[in-house]
Amino acid sequence: MEAIAKEYAANGIEYTEIFFGKITDPDFLAMIHEHAPRIERETCVKLRFLAAVSRLSTKAERDIAIEKIDALALKKADPYIALGLIFLEQKQIQP
């Protein structure tokens, strides 16, 4: 997260949205809240995080992820979470 912000700052980027699959994980959210304020102050890059779900996940896995995202959206507004969802295209490479 910090490396991304530093690279973006060096290129004049002041705002970024980063997609993570673990955005609903409480430990991951705690890490964001622990580090993002300092990183934003030091780099002047506003960091916002969105949920990512793999297109390769099963329908049940996608449904669970969407339910967690909905629950997160219903909570008090979080300054680091931008509401949105992206389904990531992933290619499986055969050996």
N, C-alpha and C positions, 0 to 999 in steps of 0.2 A: 504494500500500500504506500509506504513512504517512498520507495524507489520510483513508483509510477508518478507520484506527485512531484518529485524532484525533476524527473525527466520532462513532465508536462510544463512545469514552471520554466525550465530552461528553454522551452519552445514557445513560451508566451501564452500557454493555455491556462485559463483561470477557472474553468469548470469542467468536471468530467463525471460521467455516469459509468459505474463499473458493475458488471454483472457477475454474480456469484451464485452457485447452487446452494451454498450453506447459509444464505441470508436469514433463514428462519431459525437457525441453530442459536440457542441462547448464549453459548460460549463465544460464538463468532460475533454476535451482536455486542457482547461485552467487550470484546477486543476492539471493535470499531469505536465504541464509546471511550475506551481507554486511550486510544492512539490518535484518532482522527482530529480532535481539537488542536493538539500540538502540531500535527502535520499541516493542518490548514493554516495555522498561525505562521509557521516557519516557511511555508512554500507559497502562500497566498493562492492556493488552488483549492477550490471548493469541491469536496468529494461527496458524491451521492452514490448509493448502492441500490441495485435492483436485483430481483430474483431471476435466476436462469434455470431452465429445466431442459434436460437433454431430450431430443426427439427420439432417442433410442430407448428411453425409459418405457416401462410398461404403462398402460392406461391407469392402472391402480397407483403406480408410483407418481404419475403426473397428477392424478386426482388428490393424492395426499399432499403433494407440494402446493397445489392450488389452495387447498383448505388451510394450510399453514399460512400462506400468503394472505388469504382473506382474514384470518385471525389477527395477523400482524397489522393489517390495514384498519381493523376495528379498534385497535389500541390507540392510546393517545398519540398524536402526531410525533414522529421521531425525526429529529432534524437531519439525520444522516440517511434515512431511507426514502428513496423516491419510489412512488408506487408505480409499478410496471412489471411486466413479465416478458421474457424472451425465451423462445424455444430454440435452442442451439442445434444447428445441424452438425452432426459429427460423422466422420467416416471411419469405418473399421478397416484397418489394414490387415490383409491376409498375409501370413508369412510365406 
